[in-house]
Structure formats: structure tokens, C-alpha cells
Amino acid sequence: MDAQFVDYIFIGVVAVLLTAIAIMLFFNRRWGLIEKDADAKSKNQIKRLVIILQTGKLRLWTYRKATRRYQSITETGDITHEYNPIDFSQFFDRDDFERLRAIIFDICDGKQTNNKLRIKGNATAEGGQRFYEVTLSVVEYDNHGRAKMLLGVQRDITDTLRREQESKQLLMRYHTVFNSALSDMIYYDKDGRLSDINDKACSSFNVNDRKGLLLSDLRIEDNPILNSIDFTHTGDIRTTAILSTDELEKEGYTITSAVPNGKYYYEASINPVTNTDGELEGIYISGRNVTDMVESVHRQQDGLKQLREVHRNIQKYIRNINYALRVSDVRMVSYYPDKYTFEISNNISQSQLKLSQVRCTRLATPRFRKNVSIALNRMDHRVPKPIEETIEIILHDKQERPIWLMFSMIPVFNAQGEVERYFGMCRNMTELVETERRLAIESQKAQETENLKQSFLTNMSYEIRTPLNTVVGFAELFEAEHDAADEPIFVEEIKKNSNHLLDLVNDILFLSRIDAGMIESTSSEIDFTMFFESCCQMGLLNVNPKVKTIIENDFEHLVVNVDLENVGKIIQRACVLSAFYTQQGTIRARYEYWHGELIISIEDTGIGVDADVLAEHFSRSGRNSNIQQFGTGLDLPILQALARMLGGDIEVLSEKDKGTTARITIPCEAKQVEKKRDIIKE
């Protein structure tokens, strides 16, 4: 019993469920048919609207409230594309799209039924800015009577707006040009009656009542400037009329401006306006009183002649200044404290070089940079005093001399009495400074020479007095009581000191002749091999027998062009000196020819001298009593003077108790050089 009851209950539940499912399927199918019918009606409505609006070349789109999607509709009513709000906003200006959305929401909320608004499209590089007129209307409602789908009719009004704007601008330009033109504007209709005149023309012809003038039926024949022109067969005309003021007054015209010489000059541009058939529609006339202009041109021509003359004088003045700056090596300089800029130019018309403060300082040599900084600092503080400075810069001229510049600048004041800038001249002082430097050097040399001469005379006076006093003293002994056996001694001393005095005077005179350039140098060709040996042998005649003399000759033939007399004196004196100071050992004399120089070397193993007193042997003045000297003591100075006169020099190396080497170089030209064969093999 219980099992059957359960089965009945189960069957009943299944039946109820089947019934419910059948009902749901029925209503679902019913609802689908309703929606399908509604969609079909909606599409039919859209198609009818599209057909109606096809001729307007409009764009249609719909907005569904449920999906918040925008759908683009073709001319056939088909939906081509569906956009979300972000994608759809790309077609319009951002602010205008937000305004469009606000209106759509208001329509969907029932706050308004439809709306029409003007919005801007999104600007593109190809088409530029576009403008649209969008009309929104509800095309489908839900069961509650609310808007379910909206239709947007979008019309491109860009060309319409542009034409309206152009028309407005054209009309505005017409009124602006006509009424506010600086020239007289007059318009006659096709019958020659005055239709319009601007205020400027009324002022030129002394018209006080513009409206009355336009109502007075004034014709073009009454205008004395235009009454002789046939406008029916002419195009645009430009004319200038010269009228007498008396004639104008007879015609009833009053000229308000002063007219010189009683003549009135009027310039007019006449433009007939015709239709497409070539028929006259009206005449525009723009004109102006050019009397003052004509007289001004006459005055300008006179003034232009004067201006040209002044300009020629100024250009000539500028050329003269530029030429003076160029040939005098002077530059114009300016310093601007506001810009901290230093300008240099050799042309009055333009700046040649601009320097900053750092650059100015770095151009000066290190010892003058402080002076430059002080001068720049004074100008930065606008000191109302001249600035003068002479500095040495790091640049050099063509002779590799450092360049010296002298700056002399004065302050330039503005209208308020303040220092505005500094202006002046920059002069190249290199030649003057170099001349002063050379003068200082020559003055110092002259002073040194004078001191040397004074010292030389002082020393020579002592050297001369010593043998002279000896001669005089022994001569006086002859007059005093003396032994006859001493007379040979007296004579020998007088003879020896007289010879010494004579040698001393001869050496002094010879040095003086060398210094005065009185010794002539005459070159001649000679085989130096034989000449050198003979000169050395003559200089070594009085050598100590204990001394071994060696004369080296490495050449078979050496033909040179040389001053024989003076070179011979040099070799002989050098050998004599070496023989005097060498009492034992060796004296070696040799020579060599190398690269255009004859090199003579005299080496000995004599007493020698220390290096610190060697320079005193070349001095003409100072004498050290501890130094043993030969003859007059002027042999080395004479050797040095002769060698330098011939373009060469002498170098002496000596060491105490070890010997001395004299190396003499004489420039000369070799004609034949042939060394000995054994020397070549070695």
C-alpha cells in the first residue's frame, strides 16, 4: 500500500514538471516570436528611414540602452559595425561627445524625447576639422514606455558652415573695407546714380549730410573727375586728375585741406562691375587726395639729394677710418659690463672678435693676468675713469716675438649719467716694446763695453807703466854713480822691457783694429796640408827640448778657400802658448775637415789651469797675480777675436797639472779632399 502511494506521488510530480516545461516552452516560443516580430518591425522602420534620408547623404547609427552599444547602419538598413563607447568616441571631439552622451542618457531616462545638436568631429590630417549636426530620436520603446533604442541622424555640415562663414566674412570685409578704408569709397549703380559713399569720401569733399547726399539723386556726370569717362566699353581704370581749386568751387565742391599752388591732385581707381552677360551692374570708385603726397614727394626728392650727399660723406668718412685702422695696426675695442663681453674690431661697421672675461684673462701671459682681472673688475663696477693697460699676450707674431697690446678705454655714459660701456683703442706695441728691449740690451752692452774698456785701460795702464818704469829707472841709473860692470845689465833690462812694451802696444792696437773692423779678411785657395805643418813648426821653435812635438796630418791633399794670414796667426799663437806652458811631456797638433768647417786642435800636457779661472785668461781686463801669464797676456783674447772675426770660435779645455786642449773651428769651403790611403784603410 505504501509503495503504490509513493508511485502515485512520483507520477504526479513528473506530470506537474512536464506541464510546467510545456508551459515554459510555449511562452518562450511566444516571446521569441514577439521579439522577432519587434526586430523585424524595427528593421523595417530603419529601412524606411534610410530610404527617406538617402538623398541627404547622411550617416545613421543606433544606440541600444540595454547593451550601451552604438551600431552603424548602411543605406540598406544593415548593421555594419558595432562600437563600444570608447571606440565610438574616436569619431568626435572629446568634449562634444561627452555632451552627446549626456543628451542620450537624458532621452533614455525620459527627460526629453528628441534633440538636435551640433558637434565637432575628430580632426584628421587628411580632412581637417569636420562639423556634424546630429538629430536624436527614439525608434523603439520597452513595455514601460521608455526608450529602448535611439536613432542618430548625423549630417555633415562642414561645407555649409564654411560657406556661411565665408559669406559672413565677405560681407564683413565689404563693410569694413568700404566704411573704414583709408581711401575714399564711392559706389554708383548701373544707371550712374550715387548709391553709397563712405565717411572718408564725405570728409574729403566736405559732405556733412551723408544720407541727404544719397537721397539727392547725384549722378556720375556731376563728378568733375569722372564725367568724361565712358564706362560701358572700358575695364578697370586708374586715373589721376589735376584740378584747379577755382574750378572745383565753381562746380560746388569745397576742399577742406590746404592746397599749395592752387592745384588739387586726386587719384582714383575705377572698377566697373558686370554680370555674367557682360552688362554693367555698378561702378566702384576708390580714390584719395594725393595733393600732400605729391608735394611730399617733391620735398622728399630734394631731401633725398641731400641725404645721398650726407651718405656719401659718411661712407667716405668710414672708409677713411677703416683705412687708418688697417694701416696703423690699431683696433677699436668695446666692453659691455651688462654682457661681460669684450669686442675687438678693425672695421667701424662690424665686430671682428668677441671675447668673454675668462678668454681675455687666459690670452694674457701669466704675469699679466692679474692686471687684466683688475681692469675687468673696475669696468664691471662701472668706474667713471679711463682704463689704460699694456699687457703681453700668449700669441706671437711672424718673427716669433711675443705680442704686446696697449688698451686705452674711456667710459661712455647714457642719458641718466650712468656708465653704459667702455670704448677705446687697442694698439700693437710689439715693435715699440721690442725696440725698447733692444735699446735696453744695447745700452747694457754699451755700458758693459764701456766698463770693459775702462777696466782694460786701467789694467793696460798698469801693464804699460811697469815696463816703462823699468826702462826709465835703468836709464836714470846711467846718470847716477854706478859701476861700469853693471852697464850691460842695465842695457839688457832696458832692452827686454822695451820689447815687452812694444809687444804690449802692438797687441793692444791689434785688438783695437779687430774691434773696429779694420782687419780685412781675404780668402784664397791653398793646400792646407803643407801650410798647417809650416805654421805649427814656426810656433813651436822655442819649445823646451824635453817636450815631444807631434804634428798629425791625415790628408794627402786638402785644398780649401781660407784667410791664410789670419788663420796662420791663430795656429802660430796657439802653438806658442802651448810651448810656453808645457815644459815636459807632449804637444800634439792636428786638424780635420768636417761639414764645411776646418777644425784645428792643439793638445799639450802642460801645467794647465783650473776650470774656474780659465775664463780669466780670455778677459782683457782682470788679471790674477797667481796666474802665470805669457807675454802681454792678450794672446787668448786675440785668438778668440780672430776666430770669431772669421766666423768661427775657440774652445779651451784645461785641467790643473794635466794639460790643455785648444779646439779652433774655422768655416771654409773645400775644393779638394783626399785623405791618405793608410788612414782610409783604418
Order of alpha helices (4+ residues) and beta strands (2+ residues): alpha-beta-beta-beta-alpha-alpha-beta-beta-beta-alpha-beta-beta-alpha-alpha-beta-alpha-beta-beta-alpha-beta-beta-beta-alpha-alpha-beta-beta-beta-alpha-alpha-beta-alpha-beta-beta-alpha-beta-beta-alpha-alpha-beta-beta-beta-alpha
